[in-house]
Amino acid sequence: MSLLSDFGTGAGPVRAGRTGMPLFDVPLIAVCTALVLFGLLMVYSASIALADGPRYASYGQYYFVSRHALFIVIGTAAALTCLAVPLRVWERLAVPLFLFCLLLLIIVLIPGIGREVNGARRWLPLGIVNFQPSELMKVAVVLFAADYTVRKQQHMHNFVRGFLPMSCALAVVGVLLLAEPDLGAFMVIVAIAIGLLFIGGINGKLFSVLLGSLVASFLALIWASPWRRERLFVYLDPWNPDNAYGSAYQLSHSLIALGRGEWFGVGLGSSVEKLHYLPEAHTDFIVAVIGEELGFVGVAGLIAMFAFVVWRGFEIGRQAIAMDRTFSGLVAQGVALWFGVQAFINIGVCIGLLPTKGLTLPMVSYGGTGIVMNIVAMALVLRVDFENRNMMRGKRT
C-alpha cells in the first residue's frame, strides 16, 4: 500500500455537507514538529563548544548537530513509511517484532559484535552509524503489550494465563538489558508494559503484586550494585564536597546551570555550563542547558509541550477504544506513557528530583536510534488518529 493511495484515494474526497475534519491531528503534529526542531536548535547550542576539548577535537563544531539533523531526516522517512501501514498489520507484526528485538538484544552482548562504550555494550555498529536495539524494543513493547492485552482480555483476572506470561517476557527483557547494562531503558519498558496492563483491566491484586515485585527488584538491583547505590545516596546531598566532585558532579553542575538561568535565562547560546563543565550536555542533561539559556519560562514551556503530547496520545487512544479498536487505542496510550515517563525521568534527574539515570529527553536530546524511534512512535499515534477520523467519516481503514 502506498502512502498516496492510503491518504489520498483511500480516504476519498470529503463530500459537501458532511465534515471538514482534517485527516490528522494538526495541533499534535505542530507541537511534535516544534519539539524536534527545538531539540535540533538546542543540540547545536549545547554541542558547538565540544570541539574545543581534547575528547572531541577531531569532530568539528557541527558534527553533532549535522548527525542529529540526519537522524531526524531518517526518522521522518521511517515515520512516513510506518504511517502508511494499517494498525491491523502492526497487530500481526507485534509478536514477531518483539522476538526480533530480543534476538538483537542477545546479539549486542556478543563480544566482537556489540560496540562497548564506557563499559556499556548497547550498540550494534552499522558502518557510519550505531544502532541501539533497546530503543527499538520500546516500540516493540508498545505493540506487544497492546496485542497481549487484547488477546488475554478474558484472562486478565487469572494469574497463570493473564499475569505470568507477561511477567516472564519482561523478566527476559530485563535480564538482557541489565547485562548491557541499561537500567533506564528497562524502567521505561516496564512502565509501558504494566501501564497498558492496568489500562487493559488487569486484576487489581495481580497488578499490585506485579508492581510491588518490580519495585522490590529495582531496589535490590540498586542495593546490589555499589555504583548505583552511590548514585542513589549522593543525589540527596549533591553539594557535599565529596559528592560534588564525584558521583554528583553532573547533578551539581546541572543545578548550577538551572540556577543561573533564573526566570528568563542568560540568552540562547550563552550557557557557561556547556563549556566542558557539564558532561553530556547535549544528551542526558540538555534540559539543564535549556534552563540556563531560556530560564524557568523555557523549561516550563517545554514541559507544557510534553504534557500536550501525552494528553493527545491518551485522548486519541480513548477515542479508538470507544470505537472498539482496543489494540489501536492501547498503542496510542502506550506511546503516551513512554514519552510521559521518559520525559519525567529525564527532567526529574536534571532538577535533582530523581537520582542520575542515563535517559535522553524524547524528541529533543541528541541521539541516533533514539530520535528515529521517537518519530516513528509518533507516527503510530498519528496512524491511530487517522483511522479514528476515517471511521467517523464512515470510511473503512
Steps between C-alpha positions, in 0.01 A plus 500: 500500500642836409484810711323683217229238460441476875471870568363604162279251324450288812363788704304639206382856452270633766153558359344841554276520803662212689815617681802721460703300753870488408664164438736537795531669839661822376579645847674175600709503182587867559610442862705189412666686212575790732658262755720335236614833352553648845707195585710552188563861605593405855724213389686754288527741791606233751755326277667780304773548763585130531748516211718732712573217744751219450236224498318638193781702343477311171120522470442860395247752630210371292559126545222432749238733356557373146468137612193586703344666195583190294328273751196729501480458122537122534236495773261706288542262205445199726197670656339565162548132416348389830217748458390317186467166684153425649483415870361155417836424334692627803286273716609196299863614517501566877627160618753446215642850554531437874685172439725670243591768756582230757737348244666839446542544877678164509720582200610833647648316800723278286865612529633622170153589370350742752680832539616586851515860626595588858442143615153472343431274202182644345574567134530306176746669259344553157770678305487872568219466758436292811164334558363467855260201526355615833342801327329276244390277789300792642292511181475121498380490862227755426369277220557174689335616823202640309462176303544290816235699685251452215571125467487439876202724569296207635781386729606826662378372838692172471851471641628225271344606171481876545785599728778244471576514124555877500709477816723239335535712186599805706744288701677386180520859373625612840779242514623601154482875566666475839781301342583798275434673755207731420281535807341821368361334187372209709318740733323666205413164341356371829298819543352457150411135555343525845327824403329331205410199715338737750309683227400164352329398824742267678381378839580754768667249732713359219597852393602583857709184519666579167569861597628405844726231358647740245564772760666245729709371207616851408596575859687169524687577176597841630610365838702217344689738271742732687509768230117506471470515880747789504293689243189452715658652808709778350204663327351562846800719586660619172676798661711291732857558371564127475185458291524818294841396365401134472176321413288816534720703265245499214210576732676786678592666171149444366360681803755781454387538138133512598579750777685728258202501265261644761168606340590587140848354451835649404416492129507241224856378444636671815518197730821470701441149636506348150862618467639166624363539853183294454564156346246369247347846466358416156349163602390411854529853645371713215224633730771664712626692197142595409445622855821703500442662163119539505431495873201370692269625226679290239491182711135560590413539132683177423307315772173647367574364152569153638182518708305581184656208308421257784144631534433472126645148496263387775206680341563344158528163672174558690320581176631182335394282795155663498468384136596141598851536360669388821841412356527835323393688811751320719781572251427874515481495879816287521696760303356772725614301806846456348550870429346608829709267717828559316455879496411496871812298585729714284372832631481361856868403485604843370319688777615263777162337555631154405839324515720536192392261226616491139178572313461752221212743458269367225506696172743755645829344613777403261482137403500278193267204554316686774379794289411266211286279726338803665383630163382153393305465824318827435421374150320204660291742710416703190402181317259416782357851477473474120303176527278650772412790273433270207256299711325821604453571128363151446810390309666160534861494625 
